[in-house]
Every structure is written in structure tokens, then in C-alpha cells.
Amino acid sequence: MELPWNEVDLRNKTITLKAKRVKGKYARTIPLDSESCDILKRQKELRMKYRGADADHYVWHRSGRRIKDIRGSWKKAVEKAGCPHKTFHDYRRTATRNMLWSGRLPERAVMDVLGWRSREVMDHYMFTKEEDRKRIAEVIGEITNGKSS
């Protein structure tokens, strides 16, 4: 997705996606951690190197020119990483699962940041995999044996 600089607020560590640009058609604010802010600051420095309309307007660019489609680059990256069948949405599922399983975030907050208005959408991303079922068995065993509170 194209991200214009006017939606990035490094001082407040947020990205505010405008309603007209997102699938759900409602604006939402995404908090940023320090590492993400550092990456965006470095990207902002690159903007100075590649002065021009695209580099000035968009956070992500290739040598100053707007990136319109990442599919080719994504395919090369996952092949190089040794996981050629992974899709971008596979990592969205992983992020969702990690946020929820941390036990530190309410479902509603996760749904809000990811732009989901219904529980059905989150359930779509949280489908159970074999490794999930094995983890459930381990947790049940720990609870049953008094190893977890």
C-alpha cells in the first residue's frame, strides 16, 4: 500500500490512514514502536537524496520513484528467504495471532488497529492450524499438572 508522508506523525509515533484510502472506508490510527519510527526516520533522510514529487510525497519509493506494485519484489524476497509459498497475508495472520496470544492486548484493540469491524473477519485470520492444536494440548497439560496459573 502506498503511504504518503502526510499520514505519518513521527513526533506522536503514529500513522493515521485516511478513510478514502483504506478498504474499510474509515480512518484509523496505528501506533508505532521505536524501531518502526527509526526506520521511517531513515526513510525520510532518503527523501532528501531523491528530491522529486514521488520521493517527497510517498514514504516508500525506489530511487525516488513511487512503488506501484510490490508483488514482484515480494515473490523474489520470499524465494530468497526459502519460503516461496508465503503470502503477505500469511504474516498478517501471524501478527494477529502473536498480538492476541501475548495475552496483553484486548481483541477489540487488535481489530481496531488492523481495520476489522466484525469478529467474523478476525476469525478468518485466526483459523486453527495443526501447530495451534499442539500448543493447546501443551497448555492444557500445564494447567492440569498445576504448572500454570
Backbone as JSON Lines, residues from 0, in Angstrom:
{"i":0,"aa":"M","n":[0.85,-1.17,0.0],"ca":[0.0,0.0,0.0],"c":[0.89,1.23,0.0]}
{"i":1,"aa":"E","n":[0.5,2.2,-0.75],"ca":[1.23,3.46,-0.78],"c":[0.97,4.18,0.53]}
{"i":2,"aa":"L","n":[2.02,4.75,1.1],"ca":[1.88,5.5,2.34],"c":[2.42,6.91,2.11]}
{"i":3,"aa":"P","n":[1.54,7.9,2.08],"ca":[2.02,9.28,1.92],"c":[2.56,9.84,3.24]}
{"i":4,"aa":"W","n":[3.53,10.72,3.14],"ca":[4.14,11.3,4.32],"c":[3.12,12.06,5.18]}
{"i":5,"aa":"N","n":[2.08,12.6,4.58],"ca":[1.13,13.38,5.38],"c":[0.28,12.51,6.32]}
{"i":6,"aa":"E","n":[0.44,11.19,6.25],"ca":[-0.26,10.3,7.18],"c":[0.67,9.79,8.29]}
{"i":7,"aa":"V","n":[1.93,10.21,8.25],"ca":[2.92,9.77,9.23],"c":[3.2,10.91,10.21]}
{"i":8,"aa":"D","n":[3.12,10.61,11.5],"ca":[3.43,11.58,12.55],"c":[4.49,10.97,13.45]}
{"i":9,"aa":"L","n":[5.75,11.28,13.15],"ca":[6.85,10.69,13.9],"c":[6.93,11.22,15.33]}
{"i":10,"aa":"R","n":[6.53,12.45,15.54],"ca":[6.58,13.02,16.89],"c":[5.63,12.26,17.83]}
{"i":11,"aa":"N","n":[4.43,11.95,17.35],"ca":[3.46,11.22,18.16],"c":[3.51,9.71,17.94]}
{"i":12,"aa":"K","n":[4.45,9.27,17.09],"ca":[4.65,7.84,16.8],"c":[3.37,7.16,16.31]}
{"i":13,"aa":"T","n":[2.77,7.76,15.28],"ca":[1.54,7.19,14.72],"c":[1.51,7.31,13.2]}
{"i":14,"aa":"I","n":[0.71,6.46,12.61],"ca":[0.32,6.59,11.21],"c":[-1.2,6.66,11.23]}
{"i":15,"aa":"T","n":[-1.76,7.66,10.58],"ca":[-3.22,7.78,10.51],"c":[-3.64,7.56,9.07]}
{"i":16,"aa":"L","n":[-4.25,6.42,8.82],"ca":[-4.71,6.08,7.47],"c":[-6.04,6.78,7.22]}
{"i":17,"aa":"K","n":[-6.12,7.48,6.11],"ca":[-7.33,8.23,5.78],"c":[-8.4,7.31,5.21]}
{"i":18,"aa":"A","n":[-9.64,7.61,5.55],"ca":[-10.77,6.76,5.18],"c":[-10.85,6.5,3.68]}
{"i":19,"aa":"K","n":[-10.61,7.51,2.87],"ca":[-10.76,7.34,1.42],"c":[-9.74,6.39,0.81]}
{"i":20,"aa":"R","n":[-8.68,6.07,1.56],"ca":[-7.62,5.23,1.01],"c":[-7.64,3.79,1.48]}
{"i":21,"aa":"V","n":[-8.45,3.47,2.48],"ca":[-8.41,2.11,3.02],"c":[-9.65,1.32,2.67]}
{"i":22,"aa":"K","n":[-9.49,0.02,2.66],"ca":[-10.55,-0.89,2.23],"c":[-11.86,-0.7,3.0]}
{"i":23,"aa":"G","n":[-11.78,-0.56,4.31],"ca":[-12.98,-0.43,5.13],"c":[-13.64,0.93,5.07]}
{"i":24,"aa":"K","n":[-12.99,1.9,4.44],"ca":[-13.51,3.26,4.26],"c":[-13.72,4.02,5.57]}
{"i":25,"aa":"Y","n":[-12.91,3.71,6.58],"ca":[-12.92,4.54,7.78],"c":[-11.49,4.73,8.25]}
{"i":26,"aa":"A","n":[-11.21,5.95,8.71],"ca":[-9.86,6.28,9.14],"c":[-9.49,5.51,10.4]}
{"i":27,"aa":"R","n":[-8.21,5.22,10.54],"ca":[-7.75,4.61,11.78],"c":[-6.3,5.01,12.01]}
{"i":28,"aa":"T","n":[-5.94,5.04,13.29],"ca":[-4.6,5.42,13.7],"c":[-3.87,4.19,14.2]}
{"i":29,"aa":"I","n":[-2.66,4.02,13.71],"ca":[-1.83,2.88,14.06],"c":[-0.64,3.39,14.87]}
{"i":30,"aa":"P","n":[-0.46,2.86,16.08],"ca":[0.7,3.29,16.87],"c":[1.98,2.64,16.34]}
{"i":31,"aa":"L","n":[3.09,3.35,16.51],"ca":[4.38,2.85,16.05],"c":[5.31,2.63,17.24]}
{"i":32,"aa":"D","n":[6.1,1.57,17.17],"ca":[7.12,1.36,18.19],"c":[8.37,2.14,17.78]}
{"i":33,"aa":"S","n":[9.36,2.17,18.66],"ca":[10.57,2.96,18.4],"c":[11.34,2.47,17.19]}
{"i":34,"aa":"E","n":[11.4,1.15,17.0],"ca":[12.12,0.6,15.85],"c":[11.48,1.04,14.54]}
{"i":35,"aa":"S","n":[10.15,1.0,14.49],"ca":[9.44,1.45,13.28],"c":[9.69,2.93,13.02]}
{"i":36,"aa":"C","n":[9.69,3.73,14.08],"ca":[9.97,5.16,13.92],"c":[11.38,5.39,13.39]}
{"i":37,"aa":"D","n":[12.35,4.61,13.87],"ca":[13.72,4.73,13.38],"c":[13.81,4.41,11.89]}
{"i":38,"aa":"I","n":[13.1,3.38,11.46],"ca":[13.07,3.02,10.04],"c":[12.48,4.16,9.23]}
{"i":39,"aa":"L","n":[11.38,4.72,9.7],"ca":[10.74,5.83,8.98],"c":[11.63,7.07,8.96]}
{"i":40,"aa":"K","n":[12.36,7.31,10.02],"ca":[13.29,8.46,10.04],"c":[14.39,8.28,9.0]}
{"i":41,"aa":"R","n":[14.91,7.06,8.9],"ca":[15.93,6.79,7.87],"c":[15.34,6.96,6.47]}
{"i":42,"aa":"Q","n":[14.09,6.53,6.31],"ca":[13.43,6.68,5.02],"c":[13.23,8.16,4.68]}
{"i":43,"aa":"K","n":[12.96,8.95,5.69],"ca":[12.78,10.4,5.49],"c":[14.1,11.04,5.05]}
{"i":44,"aa":"E","n":[15.2,10.56,5.6],"ca":[16.51,11.05,5.18],"c":[16.77,10.72,3.7]}
{"i":45,"aa":"L","n":[16.34,9.56,3.26],"ca":[16.49,9.17,1.85],"c":[15.71,10.11,0.93]}
{"i":46,"aa":"R","n":[14.63,10.63,1.45],"ca":[13.8,11.55,0.67],"c":[14.63,12.74,0.19]}
{"i":47,"aa":"M","n":[15.53,13.2,1.03],"ca":[16.38,14.33,0.67],"c":[17.34,13.97,-0.46]}
{"i":48,"aa":"K","n":[17.77,12.73,-0.49],"ca":[18.68,12.27,-1.53],"c":[17.98,12.22,-2.9]}
{"i":49,"aa":"Y","n":[16.73,11.83,-2.89],"ca":[15.98,11.65,-4.13],"c":[14.89,12.71,-4.28]}
{"i":50,"aa":"R","n":[15.24,13.95,-4.23],"ca":[14.24,15.03,-4.35],"c":[13.4,14.83,-5.6]}
{"i":51,"aa":"G","n":[12.12,15.0,-5.45],"ca":[11.2,14.85,-6.56],"c":[9.82,14.55,-6.04]}
{"i":52,"aa":"A","n":[8.82,14.65,-6.88],"ca":[7.43,14.53,-6.46],"c":[7.15,13.22,-5.73]}
{"i":53,"aa":"D","n":[7.56,12.09,-6.28],"ca":[7.25,10.81,-5.67],"c":[7.97,10.63,-4.33]}
{"i":54,"aa":"A","n":[9.26,10.93,-4.3],"ca":[10.03,10.76,-3.07],"c":[9.56,11.72,-1.99]}
{"i":55,"aa":"D","n":[9.13,12.9,-2.38],"ca":[8.63,13.87,-1.4],"c":[7.27,13.48,-0.86]}
{"i":56,"aa":"H","n":[6.48,12.83,-1.67],"ca":[5.1,12.52,-1.29],"c":[4.96,11.16,-0.6]}
{"i":57,"aa":"Y","n":[5.65,10.14,-1.1],"ca":[5.47,8.78,-0.6],"c":[6.62,8.32,0.29]}
{"i":58,"aa":"V","n":[6.3,7.61,1.35],"ca":[7.32,7.08,2.26],"c":[8.18,6.06,1.53]}
{"i":59,"aa":"W","n":[7.55,5.15,0.83],"ca":[8.29,4.08,0.16],"c":[8.41,4.39,-1.32]}
{"i":60,"aa":"H","n":[9.65,4.37,-1.79],"ca":[9.91,4.63,-3.21],"c":[11.16,3.87,-3.61]}
{"i":61,"aa":"R","n":[11.33,3.74,-4.88],"ca":[12.52,3.06,-5.42],"c":[13.3,4.1,-6.2]}
{"i":62,"aa":"S","n":[14.43,4.5,-5.63],"ca":[15.29,5.53,-6.23],"c":[14.5,6.79,-6.58]}
{"i":63,"aa":"G","n":[13.59,7.16,-5.69],"ca":[12.82,8.39,-5.88],"c":[11.53,8.22,-6.66]}
{"i":64,"aa":"R","n":[11.29,7.03,-7.21],"ca":[10.06,6.8,-7.98],"c":[9.08,5.96,-7.17]}
{"i":65,"aa":"R","n":[7.83,6.34,-7.23],"ca":[6.76,5.68,-6.48],"c":[6.72,4.17,-6.79]}
{"i":66,"aa":"I","n":[6.52,3.38,-5.76],"ca":[6.35,1.93,-5.92],"c":[4.86,1.68,-6.09]}
{"i":67,"aa":"K","n":[4.48,1.17,-7.22],"ca":[3.06,0.95,-7.51],"c":[2.6,-0.46,-7.16]}
{"i":68,"aa":"D","n":[3.5,-1.41,-7.23],"ca":[3.12,-2.81,-7.01],"c":[4.31,-3.55,-6.41]}
{"i":69,"aa":"I","n":[4.09,-4.27,-5.32],"ca":[5.2,-4.96,-4.65],"c":[5.23,-6.46,-4.94]}
{"i":70,"aa":"R","n":[4.29,-6.94,-5.73],"ca":[4.19,-8.4,-5.92],"c":[5.46,-9.04,-6.45]}
{"i":71,"aa":"G","n":[6.1,-8.43,-7.43],"ca":[7.33,-9.0,-7.99],"c":[8.45,-9.02,-6.95]}
{"i":72,"aa":"S","n":[8.59,-7.93,-6.22],"ca":[9.61,-7.87,-5.17],"c":[9.31,-8.84,-4.05]}
{"i":73,"aa":"W","n":[8.03,-8.96,-3.7],"ca":[7.63,-9.9,-2.65],"c":[8.0,-11.34,-3.05]}
{"i":74,"aa":"K","n":[7.69,-11.69,-4.29],"ca":[7.98,-13.05,-4.78],"c":[9.48,-13.34,-4.7]}
{"i":75,"aa":"K","n":[10.3,-12.39,-5.12],"ca":[11.75,-12.58,-5.06],"c":[12.23,-12.71,-3.61]}
{"i":76,"aa":"A","n":[11.67,-11.89,-2.72],"ca":[12.09,-11.9,-1.32],"c":[11.76,-13.22,-0.63]}
{"i":77,"aa":"V","n":[10.56,-13.72,-0.83],"ca":[10.19,-14.97,-0.15],"c":[10.94,-16.17,-0.75]}
{"i":78,"aa":"E","n":[11.23,-16.12,-2.05],"ca":[12.04,-17.19,-2.65],"c":[13.45,-17.17,-2.08]}
{"i":79,"aa":"K","n":[14.01,-15.98,-1.97],"ca":[15.37,-15.84,-1.42],"c":[15.41,-16.27,0.04]}
{"i":80,"aa":"A","n":[14.33,-16.04,0.77],"ca":[14.26,-16.43,2.19],"c":[13.96,-17.92,2.37]}
{"i":81,"aa":"G","n":[13.65,-18.61,1.26],"ca":[13.4,-20.04,1.35],"c":[11.96,-20.39,1.72]}
{"i":82,"aa":"C","n":[11.05,-19.46,1.54],"ca":[9.63,-19.74,1.83],"c":[8.77,-19.19,0.69]}
{"i":83,"aa":"P","n":[8.93,-19.78,-0.52],"ca":[8.31,-19.22,-1.72],"c":[6.78,-19.21,-1.74]}
{"i":84,"aa":"H","n":[6.14,-19.96,-0.86],"ca":[4.68,-20.02,-0.89],"c":[4.02,-19.08,0.11]}
{"i":85,"aa":"K","n":[4.81,-18.29,0.83],"ca":[4.25,-17.36,1.82],"c":[3.66,-16.14,1.12]}
{"i":86,"aa":"T","n":[2.49,-15.75,1.59],"ca":[1.86,-14.54,1.07],"c":[1.96,-13.44,2.12]}
{"i":87,"aa":"F","n":[1.74,-12.22,1.7],"ca":[1.76,-11.1,2.63],"c":[0.75,-11.33,3.75]}
{"i":88,"aa":"H","n":[-0.4,-11.86,3.39],"ca":[-1.44,-12.09,4.4],"c":[-1.1,-13.21,5.37]}
{"i":89,"aa":"D","n":[-0.18,-14.11,5.01],"ca":[0.28,-15.1,5.98],"c":[0.91,-14.4,7.18]}
{"i":90,"aa":"Y","n":[1.65,-13.34,6.92],"ca":[2.3,-12.62,8.01],"c":[1.3,-11.76,8.79]}
{"i":91,"aa":"R","n":[0.24,-11.36,8.13],"ca":[-0.82,-10.65,8.85],"c":[-1.48,-11.61,9.85]}
{"i":92,"aa":"R","n":[-1.67,-12.85,9.43],"ca":[-2.22,-13.86,10.34],"c":[-1.27,-14.09,11.52]}
{"i":93,"aa":"T","n":[0.0,-14.2,11.23],"ca":[0.99,-14.41,12.29],"c":[0.99,-13.24,13.26]}
{"i":94,"aa":"A","n":[0.96,-12.03,12.75],"ca":[0.94,-10.85,13.62],"c":[-0.3,-10.84,14.49]}
{"i":95,"aa":"T","n":[-1.45,-11.17,13.9],"ca":[-2.7,-11.21,14.66],"c":[-2.59,-12.23,15.79]}
{"i":96,"aa":"R","n":[-2.15,-13.42,15.46],"ca":[-2.03,-14.48,16.45],"c":[-1.05,-14.08,17.56]}
{"i":97,"aa":"N","n":[0.08,-13.5,17.18],"ca":[1.07,-13.09,18.18],"c":[0.52,-12.01,19.11]}
{"i":98,"aa":"M","n":[-0.2,-11.05,18.55],"ca":[-0.78,-9.99,19.38],"c":[-1.78,-10.56,20.37]}
{"i":99,"aa":"L","n":[-2.64,-11.44,19.9],"ca":[-3.68,-11.99,20.78],"c":[-3.11,-12.98,21.79]}
{"i":100,"aa":"W","n":[-2.21,-13.83,21.35],"ca":[-1.67,-14.84,22.24],"c":[-0.71,-14.26,23.28]}
{"i":101,"aa":"S","n":[-0.27,-13.04,23.07],"ca":[0.58,-12.41,24.09],"c":[-0.21,-12.26,25.39]}
{"i":102,"aa":"G","n":[-1.54,-12.19,25.26],"ca":[-2.38,-12.02,26.44],"c":[-2.37,-10.61,26.98]}
{"i":103,"aa":"R","n":[-1.72,-9.7,26.28],"ca":[-1.56,-8.33,26.77],"c":[-2.43,-7.33,26.02]}
{"i":104,"aa":"L","n":[-3.12,-7.79,24.98],"ca":[-3.92,-6.87,24.17],"c":[-5.36,-7.37,24.05]}
{"i":105,"aa":"P","n":[-6.32,-6.48,24.23],"ca":[-7.72,-6.9,24.05],"c":[-8.03,-7.11,22.57]}
{"i":106,"aa":"E","n":[-8.9,-8.06,22.29],"ca":[-9.27,-8.35,20.91],"c":[-9.76,-7.11,20.19]}
{"i":107,"aa":"R","n":[-10.57,-6.31,20.86],"ca":[-11.14,-5.11,20.22],"c":[-10.05,-4.16,19.75]}
{"i":108,"aa":"A","n":[-8.98,-4.01,20.52],"ca":[-7.88,-3.12,20.14],"c":[-7.15,-3.67,18.92]}
{"i":109,"aa":"V","n":[-6.92,-4.98,18.89],"ca":[-6.26,-5.61,17.75],"c":[-7.12,-5.42,16.5]}
{"i":110,"aa":"M","n":[-8.41,-5.67,16.63],"ca":[-9.32,-5.49,15.5],"c":[-9.29,-4.05,14.99]}
{"i":111,"aa":"D","n":[-9.27,-3.09,15.9],"ca":[-9.28,-1.68,15.52],"c":[-8.03,-1.3,14.73]}
{"i":112,"aa":"V","n":[-6.87,-1.71,15.23],"ca":[-5.61,-1.37,14.55],"c":[-5.53,-2.03,13.18]}
{"i":113,"aa":"L","n":[-6.05,-3.25,13.07],"ca":[-5.99,-3.96,11.79],"c":[-7.12,-3.58,10.85]}
{"i":114,"aa":"G","n":[-8.07,-2.79,11.34],"ca":[-9.14,-2.29,10.47],"c":[-10.31,-3.23,10.32]}
{"i":115,"aa":"W","n":[-10.52,-4.1,11.3],"ca":[-11.62,-5.07,11.21],"c":[-12.77,-4.62,12.09]}
{"i":116,"aa":"R","n":[-13.95,-4.57,11.53],"ca":[-15.12,-4.14,12.29],"c":[-15.93,-5.31,12.85]}
{"i":117,"aa":"S","n":[-15.73,-6.49,12.29],"ca":[-16.53,-7.63,12.75],"c":[-15.64,-8.75,13.26]}
{"i":118,"aa":"R","n":[-16.17,-9.49,14.19],"ca":[-15.49,-10.64,14.76],"c":[-15.25,-11.7,13.68]}
{"i":119,"aa":"E","n":[-16.15,-11.78,12.71],"ca":[-16.02,-12.78,11.64],"c":[-14.73,-12.59,10.85]}
{"i":120,"aa":"V","n":[-14.35,-11.34,10.63],"ca":[-13.11,-11.08,9.89],"c":[-11.91,-11.56,10.7]}
{"i":121,"aa":"M","n":[-11.91,-11.25,11.99],"ca":[-10.8,-11.71,12.82],"c":[-10.76,-13.23,12.87]}
{"i":122,"aa":"D","n":[-11.91,-13.86,12.96],"ca":[-11.94,-15.32,12.97],"c":[-11.35,-15.9,11.69]}
{"i":123,"aa":"H","n":[-11.54,-15.22,10.58],"ca":[-10.96,-15.64,9.3],"c":[-9.43,-15.68,9.39]}
{"i":124,"aa":"Y","n":[-8.85,-14.68,10.05],"ca":[-7.4,-14.62,10.18],"c":[-6.86,-15.54,11.28]}
{"i":125,"aa":"M","n":[-7.72,-15.93,12.2],"ca":[-7.28,-16.72,13.34],"c":[-7.62,-18.2,13.19]}
{"i":126,"aa":"F","n":[-7.72,-18.7,11.96],"ca":[-8.05,-20.11,11.8],"c":[-7.02,-20.98,12.51]}
{"i":127,"aa":"T","n":[-7.45,-22.13,12.97],"ca":[-6.6,-23.02,13.74],"c":[-5.75,-23.88,12.81]}
{"i":128,"aa":"K","n":[-4.48,-23.95,13.11],"ca":[-3.56,-24.79,12.37],"c":[-3.12,-25.95,13.27]}
{"i":129,"aa":"E","n":[-2.5,-26.94,12.69],"ca":[-2.05,-28.11,13.46],"c":[-1.15,-27.69,14.61]}
{"i":130,"aa":"E","n":[-0.23,-26.76,14.37],"ca":[0.68,-26.33,15.43],"c":[-0.1,-25.66,16.57]}
{"i":131,"aa":"D","n":[-1.22,-24.99,16.24],"ca":[-2.06,-24.37,17.27],"c":[-2.68,-25.44,18.16]}
{"i":132,"aa":"R","n":[-3.17,-26.5,17.55],"ca":[-3.8,-27.58,18.32],"c":[-2.78,-28.26,19.24]}
{"i":133,"aa":"K","n":[-1.55,-28.41,18.77],"ca":[-0.5,-29.0,19.62],"c":[-0.2,-28.09,20.81]}
{"i":134,"aa":"R","n":[-0.17,-26.78,20.55],"ca":[0.09,-25.82,21.62],"c":[-1.04,-25.86,22.65]}
{"i":135,"aa":"I","n":[-2.26,-25.98,22.18],"ca":[-3.41,-26.07,23.08],"c":[-3.25,-27.29,23.99]}
{"i":136,"aa":"A","n":[-2.85,-28.41,23.43],"ca":[-2.65,-29.63,24.23],"c":[-1.57,-29.41,25.29]}
{"i":137,"aa":"E","n":[-0.48,-28.72,24.93],"ca":[0.59,-28.44,25.89],"c":[0.09,-27.56,27.03]}
{"i":138,"aa":"V","n":[-0.67,-26.52,26.7],"ca":[-1.2,-25.61,27.71],"c":[-2.16,-26.35,28.64]}
{"i":139,"aa":"I","n":[-3.03,-27.17,28.07],"ca":[-3.96,-27.94,28.9],"c":[-3.18,-28.85,29.85]}
{"i":140,"aa":"G","n":[-2.13,-29.47,29.34],"ca":[-1.29,-30.32,30.19],"c":[-0.65,-29.54,31.33]}
{"i":141,"aa":"E","n":[-0.15,-28.33,31.04],"ca":[0.46,-27.5,32.07],"c":[-0.57,-27.1,33.13]}
{"i":142,"aa":"I","n":[-1.75,-26.73,32.68],"ca":[-2.81,-26.32,33.62],"c":[-3.22,-27.5,34.49]}
{"i":143,"aa":"T","n":[-3.41,-28.64,33.85],"ca":[-3.84,-29.85,34.56],"c":[-2.81,-30.29,35.6]}
{"i":144,"aa":"N","n":[-1.54,-30.12,35.29],"ca":[-0.47,-30.56,36.19],"c":[-0.06,-29.45,37.15]}
{"i":145,"aa":"G","n":[-0.79,-28.34,37.17],"ca":[-0.52,-27.27,38.12],"c":[0.72,-26.45,37.82]}
{"i":146,"aa":"K","n":[1.2,-26.46,36.58],"ca":[2.41,-25.7,36.24],"c":[2.11,-24.29,35.77]}
{"i":147,"aa":"S","n":[0.85,-23.97,35.59],"ca":[0.49,-22.65,35.11],"c":[-0.65,-22.11,35.97]}
{"i":148,"aa":"S","n":[-0.68,-20.81,36.14],"ca":[-1.77,-20.23,36.94],"c":[-2.89,-19.72,36.08]}
